[in-house]
Amino acid sequence: MSLNSTETNDKTWFYHAYSIWLFTRSDLKTIVFPQAIFGIITAVAMHTAQGDAVPWARVLTRSPRVIFWVWMNLLPFTIDNQRRPASIMEDKHNKPWRPMPSGRMTEAQAKTVMLVFYPLAIGTSLRLGGLMQSLALIAMGYGYNDLNLADWHWTSRNAINALGFCSFASGALDVTLGSSHLDLPLDVVGWLCIIAGVVFTTVQTQDMADQIGDRLRGRSSLPLVVGDAQARWLTALPMVAWSFICPRYWRINDGLEIFMGLFGVAISCGLLIYRSIEADKQTFRLWNVRMAGLYVLPVWAATSNGW
């Protein structure tokens, strides 16, 4: 009897832990791993550019902390977003496996979990670094969810996404370096601004496959505001432009510049030609791969040119 009770408790804890993980499942490829990669690679690039020996042991041992910091700061935001009635209705069509539409958790339970994890995110940032970014993410979460800026207009939605990407990226860099670096090199500050520009002008790639759910909740995403065809062109053109601008920013003039340019052109062509929901999901996956590829440019430039 006691053994059965223990097994039931184990399953219960696993069930709830899995439910919490599901809140961030779709963001692992967009936020958690890409932003962790940014922080780790940019830290390596900074050491290389300064002529210092890269402290690989320190970088590798801090890498799990970087991933954990990004995930911990992302989790309460995603819970806050997904627990709302409009989000639950949207997810029933777009992502029915999430905790709310699948019935794994009630709205009240989700709110309780969210209120627990927001202080934990701040505490994690106090311990590991990235406190200012953590507080900024909380403020952006309030605007995105409580002020409804995510649904109000595609420009406010994209702007918060862009600022969020930069906050996660710079926070991950702080955690990798082991302290808050407000005096980042101007090249890195400029790079963060470029990343914000890339996200602001192309992140609507994720909205192409979600148009049914977005229409149901009344979200003014770019494809619903200007139309599907126009949105694809308004996304494809800057995607191609950034694919050449980003390598140029780091003064990369070798085969990597050509590869990044052609990769951007290929993704843009796919976005314009293949317009099914599944094809749009695949295009968004490639968009995330491309973002991770952009994050490699600083270390490539540091090893080749020394910035």
C-alpha positions as CSV (number, residue, x, y, z in Angstrom):
1,M,0.0,0.0,0.0
2,S,2.8,2.3,0.9
3,L,4.7,1.5,-2.3
4,N,1.6,2.3,-4.4
5,S,1.2,5.6,-2.6
6,T,4.9,6.5,-3.3
7,E,4.5,5.6,-7.0
8,T,1.4,7.7,-7.2
9,N,3.2,10.7,-5.7
10,D,6.1,10.2,-8.1
11,K,3.8,10.2,-11.0
12,T,2.0,13.3,-9.7
13,W,5.3,15.2,-9.3
14,F,6.4,14.1,-12.8
15,Y,3.0,15.1,-14.2
16,H,3.2,18.6,-12.9
17,A,6.8,19.0,-13.8
18,Y,6.0,17.9,-17.3
19,S,3.1,20.4,-17.4
20,I,5.4,23.2,-16.4
21,W,7.9,22.2,-19.1
22,L,5.1,22.2,-21.7
23,F,4.7,26.0,-21.1
24,T,8.1,26.6,-22.7
25,R,8.3,23.6,-25.1
26,S,7.7,25.7,-28.3
27,D,10.1,28.4,-27.1
28,L,13.1,26.1,-26.6
29,K,14.1,26.6,-30.3
30,T,13.2,30.3,-30.4
31,I,14.4,31.6,-27.1
32,V,16.1,29.2,-24.7
33,F,18.8,27.7,-26.8
34,P,19.4,30.5,-29.4
35,Q,19.8,33.2,-26.6
36,A,22.0,30.9,-24.6
37,I,24.1,30.4,-27.7
38,F,24.3,34.2,-28.1
39,G,25.6,34.7,-24.6
40,I,28.2,31.9,-24.7
41,I,29.5,32.6,-28.2
42,T,29.7,36.4,-27.7
43,A,31.6,35.9,-24.4
44,V,34.1,33.7,-26.3
45,A,34.4,36.4,-29.0
46,M,35.0,39.1,-26.5
47,H,37.9,37.2,-24.9
48,T,39.3,36.4,-28.3
49,A,39.1,39.9,-29.6
50,Q,40.9,41.3,-26.6
51,G,43.7,38.8,-27.2
52,D,43.0,36.9,-24.0
53,A,43.0,33.1,-23.7
54,V,39.4,31.9,-23.7
55,P,38.7,30.4,-20.2
56,W,37.0,27.3,-21.7
57,A,36.6,25.5,-18.4
58,R,34.7,28.5,-17.0
59,V,32.6,29.0,-20.1
60,L,31.7,25.3,-20.2
61,T,30.8,25.1,-16.5
62,R,28.7,28.2,-16.8
63,S,26.8,27.1,-19.9
64,P,24.2,25.1,-18.0
65,R,23.6,28.1,-15.8
66,V,23.1,30.3,-18.9
67,I,20.5,27.9,-20.3
68,F,18.8,27.7,-16.9
69,W,18.7,31.5,-16.5
70,V,17.1,32.0,-19.9
71,W,14.5,29.2,-19.2
72,M,13.8,30.5,-15.7
73,N,13.1,34.0,-16.9
74,L,11.0,32.8,-19.8
75,L,8.8,30.4,-17.8
76,P,6.6,32.9,-15.8
77,F,6.2,35.1,-18.9
78,T,4.9,32.1,-21.0
79,I,2.6,31.0,-18.1
80,D,1.2,34.5,-17.9
81,N,0.6,34.6,-21.6
82,Q,-0.9,31.1,-22.0
83,R,-3.3,31.2,-19.0
84,R,-5.5,33.9,-20.4
85,P,-8.9,33.0,-22.1
86,A,-7.9,34.4,-25.5
87,S,-4.7,32.5,-25.5
88,I,-6.4,29.2,-24.5
89,M,-8.9,29.6,-27.3
90,E,-6.0,30.3,-29.8
91,D,-4.0,27.4,-28.5
92,K,-6.9,25.0,-29.0
93,H,-6.3,25.5,-32.7
94,N,-2.5,26.2,-32.9
95,K,-1.0,24.3,-30.0
96,P,-3.6,22.0,-28.3
97,W,-0.9,20.1,-26.4
98,R,-0.2,23.1,-24.1
99,P,-1.2,22.7,-20.4
100,M,-4.2,25.0,-20.6
101,P,-6.1,23.8,-23.7
102,S,-5.2,20.1,-22.9
103,G,-6.7,20.4,-19.4
104,R,-3.5,19.6,-17.6
105,M,-3.8,22.8,-15.5
106,T,-6.6,25.3,-14.6
107,E,-6.3,29.0,-14.9
108,A,-6.1,29.4,-11.2
109,Q,-3.3,26.8,-10.9
110,A,-1.4,28.5,-13.7
111,K,-1.6,31.9,-12.0
112,T,-0.3,30.4,-8.7
113,V,2.6,28.7,-10.5
114,M,3.3,32.0,-12.3
115,L,3.4,34.0,-9.0
116,V,5.8,31.4,-7.6
117,F,8.2,31.6,-10.5
118,Y,8.5,35.3,-10.9
119,P,10.3,35.7,-7.6
120,L,12.3,32.6,-8.4
121,A,13.4,34.2,-11.7
122,I,14.5,37.4,-9.8
123,G,16.3,35.3,-7.2
124,T,18.1,33.3,-9.9
125,S,19.2,36.5,-11.5
126,L,20.5,37.9,-8.2
127,R,22.6,34.7,-7.9
128,L,23.8,34.2,-11.5
129,G,23.6,37.7,-13.0
130,G,21.3,39.4,-15.5
131,L,19.2,41.1,-12.9
132,M,18.5,44.2,-14.9
133,Q,17.4,42.1,-17.9
134,S,15.2,40.0,-15.7
135,L,13.4,43.1,-14.4
136,A,13.1,44.4,-17.9
137,L,11.5,41.2,-19.0
138,I,9.0,41.4,-16.2
139,A,8.1,44.9,-17.4
140,M,7.8,43.8,-21.0
141,G,5.7,40.8,-19.9
142,Y,3.3,43.2,-18.2
143,G,3.0,45.3,-21.4
144,Y,2.7,42.2,-23.6
145,N,0.1,40.4,-21.6
146,D,-1.7,42.8,-19.2
147,L,-1.7,45.9,-21.4
148,N,-2.5,43.6,-24.4
149,L,0.2,45.1,-26.6
150,A,0.8,41.7,-28.2
151,D,-2.7,41.9,-29.8
152,W,-3.1,45.6,-30.2
153,H,-0.9,46.0,-33.3
154,W,1.8,44.0,-35.0
155,T,4.3,46.9,-34.4
156,S,4.0,46.8,-30.6
157,R,4.1,42.9,-30.7
158,N,7.2,42.9,-32.8
159,A,8.9,45.7,-30.8
160,I,8.4,43.8,-27.5
161,N,9.7,40.6,-29.2
162,A,12.8,42.5,-30.4
163,L,13.4,44.0,-26.9
164,G,12.8,40.7,-25.3
165,F,15.3,38.9,-27.6
166,C,17.9,41.6,-26.7
167,S,17.2,41.2,-22.9
168,F,17.5,37.5,-23.0
169,A,20.7,37.7,-25.1
170,S,22.4,40.3,-23.0
171,G,21.3,38.5,-19.8
172,A,22.8,35.3,-21.1
173,L,26.0,37.1,-21.8
174,D,26.1,38.5,-18.3
175,V,25.6,35.0,-16.8
176,T,28.3,33.6,-19.1
177,L,30.8,36.3,-18.1
178,G,29.9,35.9,-14.4
179,S,28.9,39.5,-13.7
180,S,26.9,42.4,-15.0
181,H,28.8,44.2,-17.8
182,L,27.2,47.6,-18.4
183,D,30.3,48.7,-20.2
184,L,30.0,46.3,-23.1
185,P,32.2,47.1,-26.2
186,L,30.4,49.3,-28.7
187,D,30.6,46.5,-31.2
188,V,28.5,44.3,-29.0
189,V,26.0,47.1,-28.2
190,G,25.7,47.8,-31.9
191,W,25.2,44.1,-32.5
192,L,22.4,43.9,-30.0
193,C,20.7,46.8,-31.8
194,I,21.1,45.0,-35.1
195,I,19.6,41.8,-33.6
196,A,16.7,43.9,-32.4
197,G,16.2,45.2,-36.0
198,V,16.4,41.7,-37.4
199,V,13.7,40.5,-35.0
200,F,11.5,43.5,-35.4
201,T,11.3,43.2,-39.1
202,T,11.2,39.4,-39.5
203,V,9.8,37.8,-36.4
204,Q,6.3,37.8,-37.9
205,T,7.5,34.6,-39.7
206,Q,6.1,32.8,-36.7
207,D,2.6,34.4,-37.3
208,M,2.2,33.0,-40.8
209,A,1.2,29.5,-39.5
210,D,-0.9,30.9,-36.7
211,Q,-3.3,33.0,-38.7
212,I,-6.4,31.0,-37.8
213,G,-5.8,31.2,-34.0
214,D,-4.8,34.8,-34.2
215,R,-7.9,35.7,-36.1
216,L,-10.1,34.0,-33.5
217,R,-8.5,36.0,-30.6
218,G,-8.6,39.3,-32.5
219,R,-4.8,39.7,-32.7
220,S,-3.6,42.2,-35.2
221,S,-0.6,40.3,-36.5
222,L,1.1,41.5,-39.7
223,P,-0.5,38.9,-42.1
224,L,-4.0,39.7,-40.7
225,V,-3.4,43.5,-41.0
226,V,-1.9,43.7,-44.5
227,G,-2.9,40.4,-45.9
228,D,-1.0,37.1,-46.3
229,A,0.7,37.9,-49.6
230,Q,1.9,41.3,-48.6
231,A,3.1,40.1,-45.3
232,R,5.3,37.5,-46.9
233,W,7.0,40.1,-49.1
234,L,7.4,42.5,-46.2
235,T,9.1,39.7,-44.3
236,A,11.2,38.2,-47.1
237,L,12.8,41.4,-48.3
238,P,14.3,42.5,-45.0
239,M,15.3,38.9,-44.3
240,V,17.5,39.0,-47.4
241,A,18.8,42.4,-46.6
242,W,19.8,41.5,-43.1
243,S,21.5,38.3,-44.3
244,F,24.1,40.5,-46.1
245,I,24.1,43.4,-43.6
246,C,25.0,41.3,-40.6
247,P,28.2,39.8,-42.0
248,R,29.2,43.2,-43.3
249,Y,28.8,44.7,-39.8
250,W,31.5,42.3,-38.6
251,R,33.6,42.9,-41.7
252,I,33.3,39.3,-42.8
253,N,34.2,39.0,-46.5
254,D,34.8,35.3,-46.9
255,G,32.7,32.3,-47.8
256,L,30.6,32.7,-44.6
257,E,29.2,36.0,-45.9
258,I,28.1,34.2,-49.1
259,F,26.6,31.3,-47.2
260,M,24.6,33.5,-44.8
261,G,23.4,35.6,-47.8
262,L,22.3,32.5,-49.8
263,F,20.7,30.9,-46.7
264,G,18.6,34.1,-46.1
265,V,17.6,34.1,-49.8
266,A,16.6,30.4,-49.6
267,I,14.4,31.0,-46.5
268,S,12.8,34.0,-48.1
269,C,12.0,32.0,-51.3
270,G,10.5,29.2,-49.2
271,L,8.3,31.8,-47.4
272,L,7.1,33.2,-50.7
273,I,6.6,29.9,-52.6
274,Y,5.4,27.4,-50.0
275,R,2.3,28.7,-48.2
276,S,0.8,25.8,-46.3
277,I,0.6,25.8,-42.5
278,E,3.1,23.0,-42.3
279,A,5.5,24.8,-44.7
280,D,5.2,28.0,-42.7
281,K,6.1,26.1,-39.6
282,Q,9.2,24.7,-41.3
283,T,10.1,28.2,-42.5
284,F,9.9,29.4,-38.9
285,R,12.2,26.6,-37.8
286,L,14.7,27.7,-40.5
287,W,14.3,31.3,-39.3
288,N,15.4,30.1,-35.8
289,V,18.4,28.3,-37.3
290,R,19.4,31.4,-39.2
291,M,19.2,33.5,-36.0
292,A,21.5,31.0,-34.2
293,G,23.8,31.3,-37.3
294,L,23.9,35.1,-36.9
295,Y,25.1,34.7,-33.4
296,V,28.2,32.9,-34.6
297,L,29.4,35.9,-36.6
298,P,31.1,37.8,-33.7
299,V,33.4,34.8,-32.8
300,W,34.1,34.2,-36.5
301,A,35.1,37.9,-36.9
302,A,37.2,37.8,-33.7
303,T,39.2,34.8,-34.8
304,S,39.6,36.1,-38.3
305,N,40.0,39.9,-37.9
306,G,40.2,40.5,-34.2
307,W,37.2,42.9,-34.6
